[in-house]
Amino acid sequence: MKNIKIFNIVFFIVCLLFGLFSCSKKSESTQTSTLESDNNQIKLNDMNIEDKQEPTPEEIERQKYENAIADFVNNLSLEEKIGQMFLVTIGGTEFYDSYYSVEDFIAPGGYLLFSYNFIDGKQTIDFTSNVENWYSKNQFIKPYFSVDQEGGLVNRLREVASPLPSAHSIAKFLSVDLATTIYDLAAKQLSSLGIHVNLGPVIEILTEENKDFLDTRSFGDKERVSVYSDIFIESMLKNGVYPVVKHFPGNNADDPHL
């Protein structure tokens, strides 16, 4: 009987020690796993810090513009948003505000001007200014004015502005410097007349398939198109006029306007 009691005591002590040892190993294993996990997380965080670069001044400035545009659009009414989607023509050479009723009027975002809208420089400035003033008076969003001023055959300001050669002539006969000078002057004239958007240049390469339609409106081959369209675009932008490259997806010999 005494031996049985001693055996039970020894067995109890062995079980207790085994349990303590197992818990200690499990705790150590858990601590090791946790430590490894923490180390891996620290490494990942270090990698993320290394990969995450500070934005450049240009990126910061661009983000400001994008935020400002988003705020502007979000604050527009439905009617204003609809109006901003429209670029429309306007008749005549003078703007008669009595023709337009403000009630139920959805103000177009922009106007496309043609040769019949122009008489001379003063009339053009008065014309665009009067439309802008009418918009401001009635608390509409200021409109933009656009025109097709490629040069050559497509020259809406032929009677108002300086002569502007065709894209073909500029690329064939003029150096890069002279082309820059001409397009700079053209852009300044557009801006001074109150025109904000130029629907040009044509950046299509002249081919057998499209030459009958494009003719002198193209700068020519791939190299000339690349060089001279860049000059056109940069000249417009640096003088406050937005260029619109065309045509997409491209032309063949048929007139797509018909």
C-alpha positions in Angstrom: 0.0 0.0 0.0 2.8 2.3 0.9 4.5 1.5 -2.4 1.3 2.4 -4.3 1.2 5.8 -2.6 4.9 6.4 -3.4 4.2 5.4 -7.1 1.3 7.8 -7.3 3.3 10.7 -5.9 6.2 10.0 -8.3 3.8 9.7 -11.2 2.1 13.0 -10.3 5.4 14.8 -10.1 6.5 13.4 -13.5 3.2 14.5 -15.1 3.5 17.9 -13.6 7.1 18.4 -14.8 6.1 17.1 -18.3 3.3 19.6 -18.4 5.5 22.5 -17.3 8.1 21.5 -19.9 5.5 21.3 -22.7 4.0 24.7 -21.8 7.5 26.2 -21.7 8.4 24.9 -25.2 5.0 26.0 -26.6 5.5 29.5 -25.1 9.0 29.6 -26.5 7.8 28.5 -29.9 5.0 31.1 -29.9 7.4 33.8 -28.9 9.8 32.8 -31.6 7.0 32.7 -34.2 5.7 36.1 -33.1 9.2 37.5 -33.2 9.8 36.2 -36.7 6.5 37.6 -37.8 7.3 41.0 -36.3 10.7 40.9 -38.0 9.1 40.1 -41.3 6.6 42.9 -40.9 9.4 45.3 -40.0 11.3 44.3 -43.1 8.1 44.8 -45.2 7.6 48.2 -43.7 11.2 49.1 -44.5 10.7 48.0 -48.1 7.5 50.0 -48.4 9.3 53.1 -47.0 12.2 52.6 -49.4 9.8 52.1 -52.4 7.6 55.1 -51.5 9.2 58.1 -53.0 8.4 61.7 -52.3 6.2 63.3 -55.0 8.0 65.7 -57.3 7.1 69.4 -57.5 5.5 68.7 -60.9 3.4 65.9 -59.4 2.3 68.0 -56.5 1.3 70.8 -58.9 -0.6 68.4 -61.1 -2.5 67.0 -58.1 -3.5 70.5 -57.2 -5.0 71.1 -60.6 -6.8 67.7 -60.6 -8.2 68.4 -57.2 -9.4 71.9 -58.3 -11.0 70.5 -61.4 -12.7 67.7 -59.4 -14.1 70.3 -56.9 -15.3 72.5 -59.7 -17.1 69.7 -61.5 -18.7 68.4 -58.3 -20.1 71.8 -57.5 -21.9 72.2 -60.9 -25.6 71.8 -61.3 -26.9 69.2 -63.7 -27.8 71.9 -66.3 -24.2 73.3 -66.0 -22.7 69.8 -66.5 -24.9 69.3 -69.6 -23.9 72.7 -71.0 -20.2 72.0 -70.7 -20.6 69.0 -73.0 -21.6 71.2 -76.0 -19.5 73.1 -78.5 -21.9 75.0 -80.8 -21.8 77.5 -83.6 -23.1 81.1 -83.3 -24.5 83.2 -86.1 -23.5 86.7 -87.2 -20.8 89.1 -86.3 -22.5 90.7 -83.3 -24.0 89.3 -80.2 -27.5 90.5 -79.4 -28.3 89.5 -75.9 -32.0 90.4 -76.4 -32.2 87.3 -78.6 -31.5 85.0 -75.7 -33.8 84.4 -72.8 -32.0 83.4 -69.6 -35.0 81.4 -68.5 -34.5 77.7 -69.2 -31.3 78.5 -71.1 -28.6 75.9 -70.9 -25.4 77.8 -71.6 -23.1 75.9 -74.0 -19.6 75.3 -72.8 -18.0 76.7 -75.9 -18.5 78.2 -79.4 -17.0 77.2 -82.7 -16.4 80.3 -84.9 -16.2 80.3 -88.7 -15.1 82.9 -91.3 -18.6 84.4 -91.3 -18.1 85.5 -87.7 -15.1 87.7 -88.5 -14.9 91.1 -90.1 -11.8 92.6 -88.5 -9.8 92.5 -85.3 -11.8 95.0 -83.3 -15.1 93.4 -84.3 -13.8 90.0 -83.3 -12.6 91.2 -79.9 -15.9 93.0 -79.3 -17.9 89.9 -80.4 -16.1 87.5 -78.0 -16.1 90.0 -75.2 -19.8 90.7 -75.5 -20.6 87.0 -75.2 -18.4 86.6 -72.2 -19.9 89.6 -70.5 -23.4 88.3 -71.1 -22.4 85.0 -69.5 -20.9 86.7 -66.5 -24.0 89.0 -66.1 -26.2 86.0 -65.9 -23.8 84.0 -63.7 -23.1 81.3 -66.3 -19.7 79.6 -66.6 -17.4 81.6 -68.9 -17.4 80.0 -72.4 -14.4 79.2 -74.5 -14.1 80.1 -78.2 -12.6 77.8 -80.8 -11.6 78.0 -84.4 -10.0 75.9 -87.1 -6.8 77.7 -87.8 -4.5 75.2 -89.4 -3.2 77.5 -92.1 -3.4 77.2 -95.9 -6.8 76.0 -97.0 -8.2 75.9 -93.5 -7.8 79.4 -92.4 -10.9 80.9 -90.7 -9.0 84.2 -89.9 -7.9 84.9 -93.4 -9.5 88.3 -93.4 -8.4 89.2 -89.8 -5.0 87.8 -88.9 -1.7 87.5 -90.7 -1.3 85.0 -93.5 -0.6 81.5 -92.3 0.9 79.0 -94.7 -0.3 75.5 -95.0 1.2 72.7 -92.9 2.7 71.2 -96.1 4.4 74.5 -97.1 5.8 75.1 -93.6 7.3 71.7 -93.3 8.7 71.7 -96.8 10.2 75.2 -97.0 10.8 76.5 -93.5 13.3 75.7 -90.9 12.4 74.7 -87.4 13.2 78.2 -86.1 11.1 80.0 -88.7 8.2 77.6 -88.2 8.4 78.3 -84.4 8.3 82.1 -85.1 5.2 81.8 -87.4 3.3 79.5 -85.1 4.1 81.7 -82.1 2.7 84.8 -83.8 -0.4 82.8 -84.9 -1.0 81.7 -81.3 -0.6 85.3 -80.0 -3.1 86.6 -82.5 -5.6 83.9 -81.6 -5.2 84.8 -77.9 -5.5 88.5 -78.5 -8.8 88.0 -80.4 -10.3 86.1 -77.4 -9.9 82.6 -78.9 -9.0 79.9 -76.5 -8.9 76.7 -78.6 -7.4 76.0 -82.0 -8.7 72.8 -83.7 -5.3 71.8 -85.1 -2.8 70.6 -86.1 -3.5 67.7 -88.4 -1.0 65.1 -87.3 -1.9 62.5 -89.9 0.9 61.2 -92.2 0.2 61.9 -95.8 -0.4 58.6 -97.7 -1.8 57.5 -101.0 -5.1 56.7 -99.3 -5.7 60.1 -97.8 -3.8 62.6 -100.0 -6.8 63.5 -102.1 -8.6 64.7 -98.9 -5.8 66.0 -96.7 -3.7 67.4 -99.5 -1.6 70.4 -98.0 -3.2 70.0 -94.6 -0.6 67.4 -93.6 3.0 68.1 -92.8 4.0 65.2 -94.9 5.9 62.1 -93.9 6.3 60.7 -90.4 9.4 62.7 -89.5 8.0 66.0 -90.7 4.7 65.4 -89.0 6.5 64.6 -85.7 8.8 67.6 -85.8 6.4 70.3 -87.1 3.3 69.2 -85.2 5.3 69.5 -82.0 6.2 73.0 -82.9 2.6 73.9 -83.6 1.4 72.4 -80.3 4.1 74.0 -78.2 3.6 77.4 -79.7 -0.1 77.3 -79.0 0.3 76.1 -75.4 3.0 78.6 -74.4 0.8 81.5 -75.7 -2.4 80.4 -73.8 -4.2 78.6 -76.7 -5.2 74.9 -76.4 -4.5 72.9 -79.6 -6.6 69.9 -80.6 -4.8 67.3 -82.7 -6.7 65.6 -85.4 -8.0 63.5 -87.0 -8.9 60.3 -85.2 -8.9 57.5 -86.2 -7.6 58.9 -89.5 -8.9 59.7 -93.0 -8.9 58.1 -96.4 -9.6 59.9 -99.6 -13.3 60.5 -98.7 -14.5 63.6 -97.0 -15.8 62.5 -93.5 -17.9 65.6 -93.1 -20.3 64.5 -95.9 
